[in-house]
Amino acid sequence: MPTSSSRLSSRTWFVMFALALTGQIAWAVENSWFNTFVYDTITPDPRPVAWMVAGSAITATLTTLFMGTLSDRMRSRWGRRRPFILVGYILWGLSTVLFPTVAYIQTTSIAIIMVVVADSIMTFFGSTANDAAFSAWTTDIATTETRGRVEGVLNLSVFLAQIVAMVAAGMLIDSLGYFTFFYLLGGIVIVVGVIAGSLLQDVKLPAESDAQKPSFLSEFAELFDVNTLKENRELFIILIFIMLSSIGMQVSLPYLIIYLENYIGVTKTEFSIIGGAVMLGSAVFAIPFGLLADKWNKRNMIFFATIVSSLGGILLSLVKNLPLLALTGLLWQAFSVAMGIASVAWLKDLLPEQNRGKFLGIRMIFWIAIPMVIGPWIGSTLIQNFGAPTTLNGQAGFVPAPIIFQVGSVISLFALIPLFFINDRKGGSRSAPTK
């Protein structure tokens, strides 16, 4: 069993990278291509996409909080995190394989219900395995000497997964179809889960008596203590900014590929090329922001990045040829990533030292749950009122309109208002966290 040694074995690095990369690929595909699958094969009505995204977001948030707390308390001969990771990845892959079968349901209303349920079930297994147990395991095994390298591997996996989801996925779907693509993806998740999960070793923990443990419900309820808000005003202002800016992004992001395909006329393969270029460009622009986040005034960085990103979103809605789509998409996404880097760095500066895990759990509510419920609903409403009517596979619906990018960008600008009530006084150095 690994201990708190400053060195991690090659076996541990392999397990970490394999599980991180596979999990992030699965999430990247779920966040983009599941939506196009529903639009292309079930109904062009935008509302089911909004329902699916909202259901997935709520499921991911509650699962991460609940199962993360449960894994903290787990003591078994199979390990602490390992059972959740091994079984979770296998069921995650299996639910991904089964996901496209909802298209066989002939009654559209039932197919819509089942696609929302199927996505939520898949999200439950994915969040249990990856967001809750695997993330906690990477924290368990990291020490002061290795944490930087561990975070580097995890961030590299996110970047590589986005490249795969943007470049490879679209081309594979164009050439093989949705069903074969999802079968391959689910199969990979299962195989990696079995191999890496079997090789994974938990950190050995000292025995803990039941008398030392608070009850599960009381431990979980601490996440929602109202006094936490009063004692950490500045931190919650940052969370409100993250929530509003994320709502702005979620107005259009779930419908991005659908818009490019059906309004602009871009194929999935062309989108893969554009998306890959935008992702590479975003990394080039965003990395310097990450390096400078601890040296410059974070509030000023956030203002600049938010304004440029919002301008990029508006410009994206006004152009139709591929080079300009790539350029405006780069402005939109690169500076959105930069904004995220600066805001999360500022947030972590303000985290109470003894309650960092709790607040990172609370962040899920502001960053995932609320934005992915409200944002797609706004986008769906705009598409129904301003989109062009269409019929696909005998089902009536609407083609997404450019207004979703414009409204989303304006909402992101409004997100800056709360920041006027807080100041990064030390220009990027660590603020004293409150307790």
GIKA-V485496 format. One record per pair of residues at least 6 apart in sequence whose ideal C-beta (glycine too) atoms are under 8 Angstrom apart, sorted by the first residue. I is the first residue (numbers start at 1). J is the second residue. Records with the same first field share a line. If there is no record, write none. Layout:
I = J  J
This chain:
1 = 201  202  203  204
2 = 8  9  12  141  201  202  203  204
3 = 203  204
4 = 143  203
5 = 143
6 = 143  144  145  146
7 = 146
8 = 141  146  150
11 = 199  201
12 = 141  201
13 = 153
14 = 196  199
15 = 196  199  200
16 = 138  141  150  153  154
17 = 153  157
18 = 192  195  196
19 = 85  89  130  134  192  193  196  197  200
20 = 134  138  153  154  157
21 = 157  160  161
22 = 89  188  189  192  193  196
23 = 89  126  129  130  134  157  189
24 = 157  158  160  161  162
25 = 161  164  165  185  188
26 = 92  96  126  130  185  189
27 = 126  130  161
28 = 161  162  164  165  166
29 = 165  169  185
30 = 56  119  122  123  126
31 = 165  253  254
32 = 165  166  169  256  257
33 = 165  169  170  173  178  181  257
34 = 52  99  119
35 = 49  52  53  254  255  257  258
36 = 257  258  261  268
37 = 100  103  178  182
38 = 48  49  52  115
39 = 46  49  258  262  392  397
40 = 178  392
41 = 100  103  178  393
42 = 48  102  103  108  111  112  115  395
43 = 108  111  112  392  393  395  397
44 = 262  390  391  392  395  396  397  398  399
45 = 395  396  397  398
46 = 255  258  379  380  383  384  387  397  398  400
47 = 380  384
48 = 112  115  116
49 = 254  255  258  376  380
50 = 254  376  377  379  380
51 = 112  116
52 = 115  116  119
53 = 250  254  372  376
54 = 372  373  376  377
55 = 116  117  119  120  123
56 = 119  120  123  372
57 = 368  369  371  372  373
58 = 369  372  373
59 = 120  123  124  127
60 = 123  126  127  131  364  368  369
61 = 364  365  368  369
62 = 369
63 = 123  124  127  128  131  132
64 = 127  131  132  361  364
65 = 220  223  361  364
66 = 220
67 = 84  127  128  132  133
68 = 131  132  133  135  136  361
69 = 216  219  220
70 = 216
71 = 80  81  84  132  133  136
72 = 136  219
73 = 213  216  219
74 = 80  81  83  84
75 = 205  208
76 = 83
79 = 200  201  202
80 = 140  202  203  205
81 = 133  134  136  137  140  200  202
82 = 137  197  200  201  202
84 = 128  129  132  133
85 = 129  133  134  137  193  197  200
86 = 193  194  197  198  200
87 = 129
88 = 125  126  128  129  130  133  193
89 = 129  130  189  190  192  193  194  196  197
90 = 190  193  194  197
91 = 125  129
92 = 122  125  126  129  130  189  193
93 = 185  186  187  188  189  190  191  193
94 = 186  190
95 = 118  121  122  125  186
96 = 122  182  185  186  189
97 = 182  183  186  187  190
98 = 118  186
99 = 115  118  119  122  182  186
100 = 178  179  182
102 = 111  114  115  118
103 = 111  178
105 = 111  114
108 = 395
129 = 193
137 = 200  202
138 = 150  154
140 = 202  203
141 = 150  203
142 = 150  151
159 = 279  283
162 = 279
163 = 276  279  280
166 = 271  272  275  276  278  279
167 = 272  273  275  276
168 = 272
169 = 181  272
170 = 257  268  269  271  272  275
171 = 268  269  272
172 = 180  181  184
173 = 181  268
174 = 267  268  269
176 = 184
222 = 358
223 = 358  361  362
228 = 355  358  362
229 = 236
231 = 434  435
232 = 350  352  359  434
234 = 350  422  431  434
235 = 347  350  351  359  434
237 = 418  419  421  422
238 = 343  346  347  350  422
239 = 347  362  363  366  367
240 = 366  418
241 = 302  343  415  416  418  419
242 = 343  344  347  363  366  367
243 = 366  367  370  371  415
244 = 411  412  414  415  418
245 = 306  339  343  411  412  415
246 = 366  367  368  370  371  372  375
247 = 370  371  374  375  378  411  415
248 = 310  375  408  409  410  411  412  413  414  415
249 = 336  371  375  408  412
250 = 371  372  374  375  376  379  408
251 = 375  376  378  379  382  404  405  407  408  411
252 = 259  313  379  404  405  408
253 = 375  408
254 = 375  376  379
255 = 376  379  383  400  404
257 = 268  271
258 = 399  400
259 = 399  400  402  404
260 = 266  271  274  325
261 = 267  268  271
262 = 390  399  400
263 = 388  399  400  401  402
264 = 320  325
266 = 274  322  325
270 = 322
274 = 322  325  326  329
277 = 326  330
278 = 326  329  330  333  334
279 = 333
281 = 330  334
282 = 330  333  334  337
284 = 334
285 = 330  334  335  337  338
286 = 334  337  338  341
289 = 301  305  337  338  341  342
290 = 341  345
292 = 301
293 = 301  341  342  345  346  428
294 = 345  428  429
295 = 428
296 = 427  428
297 = 424  427  428
298 = 342  343  345  346  349  424  428
299 = 346  419  422  423  424
300 = 424
301 = 338  342
302 = 339  342  343  346  416  419
303 = 416  419
305 = 335  336  338  339  342
306 = 335  339  412  413  415  416
307 = 413
308 = 331  335
309 = 331  332  333  334  335  336  338  339  409  412
310 = 409  410  412  413
311 = 331  409
312 = 328  329  330  331  332  333  334  335
313 = 328  332  405  406  408  409  412
314 = 405  406  409
315 = 328  331  332
316 = 325  328  329  331  332  405
317 = 402  403  404  405  406
318 = 328  402
319 = 325  328
332 = 405
346 = 424
347 = 363
348 = 356
349 = 430  431  433
350 = 431  433  434
351 = 359  360  433
352 = 359  433  434  435
353 = 433  435
354 = 435
355 = 435
375 = 408
378 = 407  408  411
379 = 400  404  408
382 = 401  403  404  407
383 = 398  399  400  401  404
384 = 398
386 = 401  403
387 = 398  399  400  401
388 = 398  399  401
389 = 396  397  398
390 = 396  397  398  399
391 = 397
424 = 431
425 = 431
